[in-house]
Amino acid sequence: MADQLPFFSIVVPTRDRPGRLATCLASLAALNYPGDRFEVIVVDDGSRGSLACVVDEFRDRLDLTLLEQANAGPGAARNTGARQSRGSYLAFTDDDCAPETSWLRAFATRFAAAPSHMVGGRTLNALPDMPYSAASQSIIDVVYAHYNADPDRPRFFASNNVAVPKALLLAAGGFDPAFHTAEDRELCHRWLSSGYGMSFEPDALIHHAHLLTLGSFSRQHFAYGRGAYQFHRLRAARESGRIRLEHGFYAKLLRHPLSVRPWRRRGVLASLLVLAMAANTAGFFWERAAQLVGDRDRVTKRSPAPRAHKNPAAYAICDKASKAASGSDRTHSPCE
């Protein structure tokens, strides 16, 4: 019976968090899944110190590989692990996550019914008494409720709890390494655009211990905003040429604190959600400005030096009009 279960390669990107990585590996060692039907690949994405001593503690309990690369971001790290994997299915989680013992079995059950789908699981907050962690969990809850409102047609899964057929992921090009955040959002959009299916498996549970401070919470959502602009710009280039907004998402996010109990937490949560939206919006426009400057620099480098014009006044008028046109931009929306 065990040999009929699919072989999974679990890929865990990590950087400079040895303690959290150890907790993650301990949870993977406790999985209720035959040990000869899965492997664990840890990809060190440029840590300042070696993680070998952490990984070595678990080699007698896990089929475990440690890969090291220069810092290139979590998407690139997942691609590195995927390319070196042996499994027919890839399961991704993060170093600050602890899957429940039935995690792989839940994925295996779903793949038995939908072998070519991307399958996403459910994430629970492991730090419910930490306000910044609770706010982050609230955001992901609203994201899932909005994008996966139709259980038969989900549109987004976070990369800390998702599994895919290896062959299809590699055929799709893997995660886009240009994204350091929102790489999961970009992959889900590209996956669906390629005609592949997605399924939600609520029994594939992980506990996310996202330890945050005011500073790291703000920086995280600023980075998410930058990734959101990258995603919107890329999607616009693929589709209509214009950035499309889903305004209903923001309304749901602002209403979410009203559903929280006890009521004493509503004010803190509402304040943190507003802060997250402000940081996200700032990151969005920061990235927009940075990419516009980059675009102009590339155009300038490609363009030949202008020839002397016989009519200097006419040349000045043309130059002024050209600069005005190059400064126009029809994207004017905040991020999601």
N, C-alpha and C positions, 0 to 999 in steps of 0.2 A: 504493500500500500504506500509506503514512504517513497518508493522509487517512482510512483506516479505523480508525486508532487513536483511542481516546477522548481528549477534551480534558480535561486535569486542571487544577484550580486548587490549587496547593500553598500552604497557609496556615501561616505561622510566627509564633506569638505571641512577643514578646520584651520585656524590660525591663532596662535598665541593664547589658547585657552586649554591648557593641559588638564586642569581640574574638571572642567565641564566635559571634556572628551572622555575622561575616565568614567564619569557617571553614565555617559551615553554607551560606552562599550560594555559596562556592567549590565545595562538593560538589554543589550543585544545578546550577551552571553546567556541571559535568562529566557530567551525566546522559546516558546513551545513549538518548535519546528525542528525537524531532523538536522543534526549538525552537518551531515554530509550533503545537504540540499541547499546550503547557502554559504556564501563567503562574505567577508567584510573588507572593504577597501577604504582605508583612511588616506585622504589626500591632503598633505600639509601644504597650504598655499602661502609659503614664504614666512613661516614662523621665525622669530628671532633666535629661539633656542630649539634644540632637537626634541622631538616628541617620541623618539625611539623608546625611552624608558617607560613612557606611559603605555605604548602599544605592547611592549614586551611582557607586561604584566598579564596580558590576556591571550597570549599565543597558545597556551595550553587549553584554553576554553573555546577559542574561535579559530576558524580558518581565516587568517588575518594577514593583510598586506598593507604596508605603509609606502606610499608614494610621496615624493617631495618635488616641488616645483617653485620657481620664483613667483612672487606674488602677482597674480593675474586676475583675481576675483573669483567668487564662488561658482559662477557659471563655467568658467574655464576649468576650475578644479573638478567639477562634476564630469565635464567632458573627458578629462584625463583619466578619471576612474572608469568611466564607461568604456573607453578604448582598451583598457587593460583588463576588463572583466571577463569572466568565463560563463556567467549566467545567461539564460535565455530571457530573463526579466531583470530589470534594474529597479531597485527600491532606493529612494533618496530620503535622507533625513539630515539634520544638522547636529553639530556637536553639543548644543545646549538642549537637545531633545532626548526624551526617554520613551521609546515605544513600549506599549504594553505587550505582555507575553504572547497574545494572540495576533499580533500585528501582521506577520507574514502569512499566517493561515487565512486571515480575512482577505488579504490581497489575492492569495491563491484561489479562494472560493469565487471571488469576483472574476478573475481571469478565466476560470473554467467556463463561465457563462459568456464572457466578452474577451476573448483572447487577444484581440488587436486594439483594445481600448487603452487610453491613459486612465489610470485609476487614482483618485485622490481620497485621502482619509480625513479623519476629524482630529482637530487639535484642541487640547485643553490647557488652560493656564495652570502651571505648576506653582505659581507664586501669587495666589489670589489676594493676599494681604498687602502686596506691593502696588501702590496706585499707578505707577507708570506701566508696570507689566499688565495690570488689569485693563488699563486704557488701550494698550496695544492689542490685547485679546478682544476687547470690544470692537475695535476697528476690523480685525480679521473676521469676527462674527458677522458684522454688517456687510463686509465684502462678500462673504459666502452667501448670505441671505439674498443679496442683490444679484450677483452674477450667476448663482446657481438656483434661482427661484424655481425654475422648471427642473424637477429631479431627473427628467429624461434627457435634458439638454444642458448639462452644466457647461460653464464657459471659463472657469478659473480654478486652479488648484495651486496652493503655495508649494514651493519646492522643498519644504522641510518635511512633507508627508505625501509623497506621490510615487507611483510605480508605473513603469512603461515597458512594453516589449523592446528589448535592446535593438533588434534589427530595424524597427520602425524609427526609433529615436536617432540612430546613426544615419538612416536614410533621409531623415528630415533635417539633418545638419547639427543635431545636438542643441545645447544652449548657445545663445549668441554671446561670445566672449566680450563683445563691446559693451555689454550691460553689466554693471556691478550691482545694481538693484533693478527690480522689475524684469529680471531675466526670465522668471517663471511666467509672468504675464505675457511677455513676447512669445515664449515658446507655446503657451496655450493657444494664442491667437494663430500662430503659424500652423500648429497641429490641426486645428479645426479647418483652417483655410486649405489645408492639404487633403481634406476629406476624411481624416481619421476621427474616431469617436472618443468620447470621454464618459466615465462613469464615476459616481460617488459611492464610496463604501464607508458608511458611518462606523462600522466595527473595527476599522483600521485606525486605532487610537494611538496618539502620542501625547506626552506631557511636555510642554514647552516652558523651560525655566529661563525666561528672558529677563535677566537682571538689568534694570535700567535706572539711571539717575535723571534729574531734570536736564542736564547737559547732553547725555547720550540719547535720551528720548528726543530732544529737539534736533540733534544732529542726524539721528536716524530718519526722521520724517523729512528733513531737508534733503537728505540723500534719496529718499523715496520720490520726492518731487522732481529731482533731476532725472531719475529713471523714468518717471511718468512722461516727462517731455520727450525723452528719447523714444519711448514707445509710441506716443501719439504721432510724433513726426514720421517714424518709420511706417506706422499703419496708414497714415495719410498718403505717403508715397506709394504704398501698395494698392490703395483703393481710390478714393474720390479726389485726393489732393487737398482735402480740408480736414482740419482737426474736428472730430465729433465728440461732443460731451454727453454724459448721461447724468442729467441734473438730478434725477430722482435719488441717486446715490447720496448726494450731500444732504438732502432732506431726511433720508433715513438715518444718516449718521448723527444729525443734530437732534433727532427725536429719540435716539436710542437711550440716553440717560433716563428718560421717563419710565422705561421698563425695568430699571435697575432697582433691586432691593438689597439691603435696607435703604430707605430714602435718604439717609444721611450721606451716602456715597454719591448721590446724584450731582451735587454741586461740584465736587472735586472731579468727577468723571467728565462733566460738561466742560469744565475749564480746560482739562487736558485734551479733550477732543478739539476744542477751538484752537489750542496751541498747536496741536498736530496739523490741523488744516492750514494754519498760518505758516508753519515751517514748510509744509508740503508745497504751498503756493509760492513761497519765496524760492525754494529749490527749483521749482518749475521754471520761473522766470529767469533765474540765474543761468540755468542750463540753456534756455532759449537765447539769452543774450550771448553766452559763450559760443554757441553753435553759429549764430549769425555772424559774429566776428570771425570765426574760423572759415565760414563760407566765403566771406569777402576777401580774406587773406588768400584763400586758394584761387579765387577768381583773379585776383591781382597778380599772383605768381604765373598763372597761365596766360594772361593777356600780354600781347606784345607792346612795347613802348609806343605811345602815340606818335604818329608822324606830324611834322610841322604843318599846320593848316595855312592855306593861302590867305584865309580871312580870319585873323585872330579873334575878332568879335563873334563871328559865327561859331568858332571852335569853343569859346567860353560858354555860349548858350547851350551847345550840345553837351559839353562836359557837365554843366549844372543839371541838365535834365537827366543825364545818365546816373549821376549820383543820387538824385531824388528817387529814381526808379529802383536802384539797387537797395535803397533803404526801406522800401515798402515791404510789409509782411502781413499776410492775412491771418495768421494765427494770433489769437488774442484771448485765449481762454486759460483759466487756471487748470491745474492738474486734477486727476482723480486718484 
